[in-house]
Every structure is written in structure tokens, then in C-alpha cells.
Amino acid sequence: MAAGTTRRRNATERASEIRDAAATIALTRGLAAISLRNLAAHCGVTAPLITHYEPNMEALVASTFASIAENEIAEVERYALAPAEPLAQIRALIEAIADPARDNVGEVWTDAWSLGRRNESLAEAARQSMDSWHALAIRIIRAGQDAGQFAPVNPERAALVLFALVDATSAYQLVNFRTRETRESLVRETLEDMLDISLTTDGEPAAR
């Protein structure tokens, strides 16, 4: 190849580049910003080329969200399940969820709920990811109950309440409603009350 020339990307590389661009746009500007124009500008190509590889923007938005959500869930699951004890696991789960480094993913989630009203593929991806979050919480709660560390509440209901609060506080964050500390306390203290545990920040969490 002559000096100063750029190698032409093959079809696989170009498709991957467009998917990566969609993820970058989603995490920095939101799912609604995924468009032919923005993708073309990001990749430095023409809109028709984007259309050649991604003819359906709604499908691309849905798959982009699914990829971002699945990566986050997998990462948090590894972190939360690393400790051996359920008490430590639930604490790790809450710490991971509250990590400010995940704020942009939380914003992508709020986009998904809004845009999913008119994009059924996106709505389905959101429902599947929500089920995965609930399954992780249920797994930890049941393990804690089996170990005699958590109150004998309904695990499915406890998981629903937990993520209803997490999702609500993600929306609150978008408009700076209450402080981060207040929002995180709401989630943590509600979980403590439901499971009759103490999620302390000093040392290992201990049963009440």
C-alpha cells in the first residue's frame, strides 16, 4: 500500500465500526441521537453507506441498547457475585449500581423507556434486560435467606421494589432532583428494611 493512503475497510470491519459508533453516540449523546446523519459524521462516511449496513434505525437503536445493557449486567454480576457471602454480595450489588461511572448507562436506560413506547424492539430489549437484573437480585436474596441472613420476604417482590427505586432515582438524577446521597440512601435504606440487614460502609455488612 502506498504511503499516505488509507486501507479500505472490508464489510465486517465497516459493520463493526458502525455498531461501535452507535454505542459511543448512545453513551455520550443518548439513544435518540443515533441517526443516519450522526453515524455518517462519526464514521466519516456518507449516509447511504450507513443505510447499506444498517437499513433500520429502530433495530439499530434496540440492538445498541441491548449490547450496552448486557455488558453492564455481566460486569455487575461478576463484581456482585465475587464475594462468598450473600450479605457481601448484596452490598457489592448496591455499590456497583450506585457507581457514578455508570451514570451514562443509566441515562441510556431512561432513553430506552421513553423511546420504547414507539419502538417495540427496543421495549422488548429493555424488558429482557430488566428480567436479567431481577434474576440477579433474586439469586442473591434467596441465597441470603437460605443462609438465614435475610428476612423471609418474597424474593421476586423485593427485587421488583429494589429496581423500581433504582430506576426512579436514575430518572431523578436527570433533573437533579434531590442529592445523590439522598437518592442512594433511599435505595439502600429501603433494601435494609425489606431484608432486615445492615448495609454498612465500614467493614463487612452485618445482619441486624
C-alpha positions in Angstrom: 0.0 0.0 0.0 1.4 3.4 -1.0 2.5 5.7 1.8 -0.3 8.2 2.9 -3.2 6.0 1.6 -5.9 4.6 3.9 -6.8 0.9 3.7 -10.4 0.4 2.6 -12.3 -1.4 5.4 -14.0 -4.7 4.5 -17.7 -5.3 5.1 -17.2 -6.9 8.6 -14.9 -4.1 9.7 -17.3 -1.4 8.4 -20.3 -3.0 10.1 -18.4 -3.2 13.4 -17.4 0.4 13.1 -21.0 1.5 12.7 -22.1 -0.6 15.7 -19.3 0.9 17.8 -20.2 4.4 16.6 -23.8 3.8 17.6 -22.7 2.7 21.1 -20.5 5.7 21.5 -23.2 8.1 20.4 -25.7 6.4 22.8 -23.4 6.7 25.8 -22.4 10.3 25.1 -25.5 11.9 23.5 -28.3 9.4 24.1 -30.2 6.7 22.1 -32.2 9.4 20.3 -29.0 10.8 18.8 -28.5 7.6 16.8 -29.3 8.7 13.3 -28.0 8.3 9.8 -26.6 11.8 9.9 -24.8 11.4 13.2 -23.5 8.0 12.3 -22.2 9.2 9.0 -20.5 12.2 10.6 -19.0 10.0 13.3 -17.6 7.4 10.9 -16.6 10.0 8.2 -18.7 8.3 5.5 -21.9 9.1 3.6 -25.4 8.4 4.9 -26.2 5.9 2.1 -23.2 3.8 3.2 -24.7 3.7 6.7 -28.0 2.7 5.2 -26.3 -0.1 3.3 -25.2 -1.7 6.5 -28.0 -0.6 8.9 -31.2 0.0 6.9 -33.4 0.0 10.0 -32.5 2.7 12.6 -35.1 1.4 15.1 -33.5 -2.0 15.0 -30.0 -0.5 15.4 -31.2 1.6 18.4 -32.6 -1.6 20.0 -29.5 -3.7 19.4 -27.3 -0.9 20.6 -29.2 -0.6 23.9 -29.2 -4.4 24.3 -25.4 -4.6 23.9 -24.8 -1.8 26.4 -27.3 -3.2 28.9 -25.9 -6.8 28.6 -22.3 -5.6 29.0 -23.3 -3.7 32.2 -25.3 -6.6 33.7 -22.4 -9.0 33.0 -19.9 -6.7 34.6 -22.0 -6.0 37.7 -22.8 -9.7 38.1 -19.2 -10.6 38.1 -18.5 -8.0 40.7 -21.5 -8.7 42.9 -21.0 -12.5 43.0 -17.3 -12.3 43.7 -17.7 -12.4 47.5 -18.7 -15.7 49.0 -21.3 -14.5 51.5 -24.8 -13.2 50.3 -24.5 -10.2 52.6 -21.3 -9.1 50.9 -22.9 -9.9 47.5 -25.9 -7.6 48.1 -23.6 -4.9 49.3 -21.4 -5.2 46.2 -24.5 -5.1 44.0 -25.7 -1.8 45.6 -22.2 -0.4 45.4 -21.9 -1.3 41.7 -25.4 0.2 40.9 -24.5 3.4 42.7 -21.1 3.8 40.9 -21.1 7.3 39.3 -19.1 5.8 36.4 -22.4 4.1 35.4 -24.4 7.3 35.2 -24.2 7.4 31.4 -25.6 3.9 31.2 -28.4 5.0 33.5 -29.2 7.7 31.0 -29.3 5.2 28.2 -31.9 3.2 30.2 -34.1 6.2 30.7 -33.9 6.8 26.9 -34.9 3.2 26.3 -38.0 3.5 28.4 -39.1 6.7 26.7 -38.3 5.6 23.1 -39.6 2.1 23.7 -43.1 3.5 23.7 -42.8 3.6 19.9 -40.1 1.1 19.2 -41.3 -2.4 20.2 -37.9 -4.0 19.5 -36.3 -1.5 22.0 -39.1 -2.2 24.5 -38.5 -5.9 24.3 -34.8 -5.4 24.8 -35.5 -3.3 27.8 -37.8 -5.9 29.3 -35.3 -8.7 28.8 -32.6 -6.7 30.5 -34.8 -5.8 33.4 -35.6 -9.5 33.8 -31.8 -10.2 34.0 -31.4 -7.5 36.7 -34.2 -9.0 38.7 -32.9 -12.5 38.3 -29.5 -11.4 39.7 -31.1 -9.8 42.8 -33.4 -12.8 43.3 -30.5 -15.1 43.2 -28.6 -13.2 45.9 -31.7 -12.7 48.1 -32.6 -16.4 48.0 -29.0 -17.3 48.9 -29.2 -14.9 51.8 -32.5 -16.4 53.0 -31.1 -19.9 52.7 -28.2 -18.8 54.9 -30.5 -17.3 57.4 -29.2 -13.8 56.9 -32.1 -12.1 55.1 -35.7 -11.8 56.2 -38.2 -14.3 54.7 -39.8 -11.9 52.2 -40.9 -12.7 48.7 -37.7 -12.5 46.7 -39.4 -11.6 43.4 -41.3 -8.7 45.1 -38.1 -7.5 46.9 -36.3 -7.4 43.5 -39.1 -5.5 41.9 -39.1 -2.9 44.7 -35.3 -2.6 44.6 -35.1 -1.9 40.9 -38.3 0.3 40.9 -36.3 2.5 43.3 -33.1 2.3 41.3 -34.9 3.2 38.1 -36.8 6.0 39.7 -33.6 7.5 41.2 -32.0 7.3 37.7 -34.8 9.5 36.4 -34.4 11.8 39.4 -30.8 12.2 38.5 -31.6 13.6 35.0 -33.2 16.7 36.5 -31.0 16.8 39.7 -34.0 16.0 42.0 -32.6 15.7 45.5 -28.9 15.0 46.1 -27.0 11.8 45.0 -26.6 11.0 48.7 -30.4 11.2 49.3 -31.2 9.1 46.3 -28.7 6.4 47.2 -29.9 6.4 50.8 -33.5 5.8 49.6 -32.4 2.7 47.8 -30.1 1.4 50.5 -32.4 2.0 53.5 -35.4 0.5 51.7 -33.4 -2.6 50.9 -32.2 -2.8 54.5 -35.8 -2.6 55.8 -37.1 -5.2 53.4 -34.4 -7.7 54.1 -33.7 -6.8 57.8 -30.0 -6.3 57.2 -27.5 -3.5 57.6 -25.5 -2.4 54.6 -22.8 -0.6 56.4 -19.9 1.2 54.7 -17.3 0.4 57.4 -16.1 -3.2 57.1 -18.3 -6.1 56.1 -22.1 -5.7 56.2 -23.6 -7.4 59.1 -27.1 -8.7 60.0 -29.1 -6.5 62.3 
